[in-house]
Amino acid sequence: MVQSSSEPAQRLARLLSYLQADPNNAALLIDAAEAALSANEPALAAELIERRREVTPLDAREHAIAGLAAMGMKDFSTAADIFGQLVAEHPGDPVLRFNHAWSLAMTKQFEAAFELLDAATTGALPQAAMLEIQLLHETRQFDEARARADLHLLAHPDHPGLLAAISVLAIDLEDMDLAAACAERAGEHSDAHTTLGTVALADDRADDARAFFDRALARNPEAPRALIGKGLVALLAGDNANAAESIEKGAGIFDDHIGSWIAAGWARLIAGEYAHARRHFERALSIDATFAESQGSLAVISAIEDDLDTARRLAETALRLDRQCFSGALAQALVLQANGQAQAAHAIIERALHTPLDPSGKTIAHSLAKHGLFA
């Protein structure tokens, strides 16, 4: 029998009314705390657990409820402490190990979180398998993540969260077939919609991509990949203001995704906002000075600003790092055609971005979009 969305709240209200008559009833307090968690009221759950603690010491199950309440309030440090103590007492419990690992991961203690996800835990819980894939992906252990993904798909072939996590991993591996296959089986998971949008954008199906990104953002307005993807669709359409706003928001959430900062910078550059563009390119450079497009994009800005010596130096560095670096080549062209007129340089950039490179109609703007998706 399916539980209606109002039933947890109704049960909580009923238990709270009983507590008014018997406020120190230990069993009622713990039942009410569990009901508060089910009703998505973690702060109330934490308050009820504290009242329960004042009656008699908490047992392991009740400590776990306190940990879940802390997680619900996004107090992951407290949750990690609680579940850490519980795991020390019950080291073989997969649920406790997962909750401890999740809390550690949310405080960016990735190595410690990963150590908790042993084979027994990931085999028992698909959400633990999902977290392991996400941790390996986050720490850029791509080969290991890909190998573990195959194992976890055998054990948990239908778990939406795991399928969505593997689809995101596959995007960064540029395995679009695996990405699409997993995302299509992941139901309404926001990451799955984002993956399908990314696949559509890579296939130049801009309208489909926009629809998928919108569906992802409807479920999770702060999904960084969906924000970046929606911005890249706008960039390809020439809607530079909306492109920059969306990509910047996603880049800020990601913080260290180079390609999104490059794409955001170019959206600002095309809009003529050179100082803003420079800040984004410098952020990309600070993440990885060996990424050629960061050097080349700064070279373009320097050329526009008629700082030709700097432009020449940065362009040479970019092309030394990557002979195919678009921005480095463009900066060199701007230097060669320099006449000190920023407007003329901007016109050259506009033409370069939207001139087809081959019979398929692909442009350099498509190349920028790819950097935003995969770099």
C-alpha positions in Angstrom: 0.0 0.0 0.0 1.4 3.4 -1.0 1.8 5.9 1.7 0.3 9.4 0.9 2.5 12.4 1.3 0.3 13.7 4.2 0.6 10.5 6.3 4.0 11.2 7.9 2.9 14.6 9.0 -0.4 13.2 10.4 1.4 10.5 12.3 3.9 13.1 13.7 1.0 15.4 14.8 -0.7 12.4 16.5 2.5 11.5 18.4 3.2 15.0 19.5 -0.3 15.2 20.9 0.4 12.1 22.9 3.6 13.7 24.2 1.7 16.6 25.5 0.0 14.3 28.0 3.2 12.2 28.7 6.2 14.4 27.8 8.9 12.1 29.3 7.7 8.9 27.7 11.0 7.5 26.2 9.2 5.3 23.6 7.0 8.1 22.5 9.9 10.5 22.1 11.8 8.1 19.9 8.8 7.3 17.8 8.1 11.0 17.4 11.7 11.6 16.4 11.5 9.0 13.7 8.1 10.4 12.5 9.7 13.9 12.3 12.4 12.5 10.1 9.8 10.9 7.8 7.9 14.2 7.7 11.2 16.0 6.7 11.5 17.9 9.9 15.0 17.1 11.0 15.4 20.0 13.4 12.3 18.8 15.3 13.7 15.2 15.3 17.0 16.5 16.8 15.0 18.3 19.5 13.0 15.2 20.4 16.2 13.1 20.5 17.7 15.5 23.0 14.6 15.3 25.1 14.9 11.5 24.9 18.6 11.7 26.0 17.5 13.5 29.1 15.4 10.6 30.2 17.9 7.8 29.8 21.1 7.3 27.7 20.6 6.7 24.0 21.1 3.2 22.6 22.8 2.6 19.2 19.6 2.9 17.2 18.7 6.2 18.9 22.2 7.6 18.2 21.7 6.7 14.6 18.4 8.6 14.5 20.4 11.6 16.0 22.9 11.2 13.2 20.2 11.1 10.5 18.7 14.3 12.0 22.1 16.0 11.8 22.4 14.9 8.2 18.9 16.3 7.5 20.0 19.6 8.9 23.2 19.5 6.8 25.3 19.4 10.0 27.6 16.8 8.4 30.4 17.3 10.9 28.1 16.3 13.8 26.7 13.5 11.7 30.2 12.2 10.9 31.1 12.2 14.6 28.0 10.3 15.6 28.3 7.7 12.9 32.0 7.4 13.4 31.4 6.3 17.0 28.7 3.9 15.9 30.9 2.3 13.2 33.7 1.8 15.8 31.2 -0.1 17.9 29.5 -1.9 15.0 32.1 -2.1 12.2 30.2 -4.6 10.0 27.0 -2.6 9.7 26.7 -1.5 6.1 24.1 1.2 6.8 26.2 2.8 9.5 29.3 2.7 7.3 27.4 4.3 4.4 26.0 7.1 6.6 29.4 7.7 8.0 30.9 7.8 4.5 28.3 10.1 3.2 28.8 12.5 6.1 32.5 12.5 5.6 32.1 13.0 1.8 29.9 16.0 2.4 32.7 17.6 4.5 35.2 16.8 1.6 37.0 14.1 3.6 37.0 11.9 0.5 39.8 9.5 1.3 38.3 8.7 4.7 34.8 8.3 3.1 36.2 5.9 0.5 37.9 3.7 3.1 34.4 2.9 4.6 33.0 1.7 1.3 34.2 -1.9 1.4 32.9 -4.6 -0.9 30.4 -5.8 1.7 28.9 -2.3 2.0 28.7 -1.5 -1.7 27.4 -5.0 -2.4 24.6 -4.6 0.2 23.6 -1.0 -0.5 23.2 0.4 -4.0 23.5 3.9 -2.6 26.9 3.0 -1.2 27.9 1.8 -4.7 26.7 5.1 -6.1 28.8 7.1 -3.5 31.9 5.0 -4.3 31.5 5.9 -8.0 31.0 9.6 -7.1 34.1 9.6 -4.9 36.3 8.0 -7.5 35.0 10.4 -10.1 35.5 13.4 -7.8 39.1 12.4 -7.1 39.7 11.8 -10.9 40.4 8.1 -10.5 38.7 7.5 -13.8 40.0 4.0 -14.6 39.1 2.6 -11.2 35.7 4.3 -11.3 35.0 2.7 -14.7 36.0 -0.7 -13.5 33.9 -0.4 -10.3 30.9 0.8 -12.4 30.8 -2.4 -14.3 30.9 -4.4 -11.1 28.2 -2.3 -9.4 25.9 -2.5 -12.5 26.0 -6.3 -12.2 25.0 -6.1 -8.5 22.5 -3.2 -8.7 21.3 -2.9 -12.3 18.2 -0.9 -11.7 19.1 1.7 -9.0 18.4 5.2 -10.4 21.0 7.0 -8.3 23.8 4.6 -9.3 22.8 4.7 -13.0 22.7 8.5 -12.9 26.2 8.6 -11.2 27.6 6.2 -13.8 26.1 8.3 -16.6 27.8 11.4 -15.3 31.1 9.5 -15.1 30.7 8.3 -18.6 30.2 11.9 -19.8 33.6 12.8 -18.5 35.1 9.7 -20.0 33.4 10.8 -23.3 31.7 7.4 -23.5 28.5 8.8 -24.8 26.9 5.4 -25.5 27.3 4.3 -21.9 26.2 7.7 -20.6 23.0 7.6 -22.6 22.3 3.9 -21.8 22.5 4.5 -18.1 20.7 7.8 -18.1 17.8 6.4 -20.0 17.3 3.8 -17.3 17.6 6.2 -14.4 14.1 7.5 -14.5 13.5 11.1 -13.3 16.9 11.6 -11.6 18.1 15.1 -12.3 21.6 13.9 -13.1 20.2 11.6 -15.7 18.3 14.4 -17.4 21.5 16.4 -17.3 23.4 13.6 -19.0 20.8 13.2 -21.7 21.0 17.0 -22.3 24.8 16.8 -22.5 24.5 13.9 -25.0 22.0 15.9 -27.1 24.2 19.0 -27.0 27.2 17.0 -28.2 25.0 15.7 -31.0 24.0 19.3 -31.9 20.4 18.7 -30.9 20.1 22.0 -29.1 16.3 22.0 -28.6 16.4 18.5 -27.0 19.3 19.5 -24.9 17.5 22.6 -23.6 14.5 20.6 -22.7 16.6 18.0 -20.8 18.5 20.7 -18.9 15.2 22.4 -18.0 13.9 19.2 -16.6 17.0 18.6 -14.6 16.8 22.2 -13.1 13.2 21.8 -12.3 14.2 18.9 -10.0 17.4 20.5 -8.7 17.8 24.2 -9.4 21.4 24.1 -8.2 22.6 21.3 -10.5 25.9 22.7 -11.8 26.2 20.6 -14.9 22.6 21.4 -15.9 23.2 25.1 -15.4 26.4 25.0 -17.5 24.7 22.9 -20.2 21.8 25.4 -20.4 24.2 28.2 -20.7 26.1 26.4 -23.5 22.9 26.0 -25.4 22.4 29.8 -25.1 26.0 30.4 -26.2 25.5 28.5 -29.4 22.3 30.4 -30.0 24.1 33.8 -29.6 22.3 34.6 -26.3 25.5 35.7 -24.6 24.0 37.4 -21.6 21.9 34.5 -20.5 24.7 32.1 -21.4 27.2 33.9 -19.2 24.7 34.1 -16.2 23.9 30.4 -16.3 27.4 29.2 -17.0 28.8 31.4 -14.2 26.4 30.1 -11.7 27.3 26.5 -12.6 31.0 27.3 -12.6 30.7 28.9 -9.2 29.1 25.8 -7.7 31.6 23.5 -9.4 34.4 25.9 -8.5 37.2 24.0 -10.2 35.8 22.9 -13.6 38.1 24.6 -16.1 36.0 24.3 -19.1 33.0 26.1 -17.5 35.1 29.1 -16.6 36.5 29.2 -20.2 33.0 29.1 -21.6 31.7 31.7 -19.2 34.7 34.0 -20.1 33.9 33.7 -23.8 30.3 34.5 -23.3 31.4 37.7 -21.5 34.0 38.4 -24.1 31.6 38.1 -27.0 29.3 40.5 -25.1 32.2 43.0 -24.9 32.7 42.7 -21.2 36.4 42.2 -21.3 37.3 42.8 -17.7 34.7 40.2 -16.6 36.0 37.8 -19.2 39.5 38.2 -18.0 38.5 37.3 -14.5 37.0 34.1 -15.7 40.0 33.2 -17.8 42.4 33.9 -14.9 40.2 31.7 -12.6 40.7 28.9 -15.2 44.4 29.5 -15.3 44.6 29.3 -11.5 43.1 25.9 -11.6 45.6 24.5 -14.2 48.2 26.7 -15.8 48.9 23.9 -18.4 45.5 24.1 -19.9 46.1 25.7 -23.3 42.8 27.5 -23.7 43.3 29.4 -20.5 46.5 30.9 -21.8 45.1 31.4 -25.3 41.9 33.1 -24.0 44.0 35.5 -21.9 46.1 36.2 -25.0 42.9 37.2 -27.0 42.0 39.6 -24.2 45.5 41.1 -24.3 45.3 41.5 -28.1 41.9 43.2 -27.8 43.4 45.6 -25.2 46.4 46.3 -27.6 48.9 44.7 -25.1 50.5 42.9 -28.0 53.7 41.7 -26.3 51.6 40.0 -23.6 49.2 38.6 -26.2 52.1 37.2 -28.3 53.8 35.6 -25.2 50.5 34.0 -24.0 49.6 32.8 -27.5 53.0 31.1 -27.9 52.6 29.4 -24.6 49.1 28.2 -25.5 50.2 26.8 -28.8 53.2 25.1 -27.2 50.9 23.4 -24.8 48.4 22.4 -27.6 49.1 23.0 -31.3 45.3 22.9 -32.0 44.5 25.6 -29.4 41.8 27.7 -31.0 42.3 30.7 -28.8 46.0 30.8 -29.1 45.7 30.7 -32.9 43.1 33.4 -32.8 45.3 35.6 -30.6 48.2 35.3 -33.0 45.9 36.3 -35.9 44.7 39.4 -33.9 48.3 40.3 -33.2 49.2 40.1 -36.8 46.3 42.2 -37.8 46.6 44.6 -34.9 45.8 48.2 -35.5 45.0 49.2 -31.9 41.2 49.1 -32.5 39.4 46.9 -30.1 36.2 47.1 -32.2 37.9 45.6 -35.2 39.4 42.9 -33.1 36.0 42.1 -31.7 34.6 41.8 -35.2 37.3 39.3 -36.1 36.4 37.2 -33.1 32.7 37.3 -33.9 33.4 36.0 -37.4 35.8 33.4 -36.2 33.4 32.0 -33.7 30.5 31.5 -36.1 32.3 30.6 -39.3 31.7 26.9 -40.2 34.9 24.8 -40.0 33.6 22.0 -42.2 30.6 20.9 -44.3 28.8 19.8 -41.2 28.4 23.4 -40.1 30.4 23.0 -36.9 31.8 26.3 -35.7 34.4 27.3 -33.1 31.5 28.1 -30.8 30.8 24.4 -30.9 34.3 23.7 -29.8 33.9 26.1 -26.9 30.7 24.3 -25.9 32.7 21.0 -25.9 35.2 22.5 -23.6 32.4 23.6 -21.3 31.0 20.1 -21.3 34.1 18.0 -21.0 37.2 19.9 -19.8 
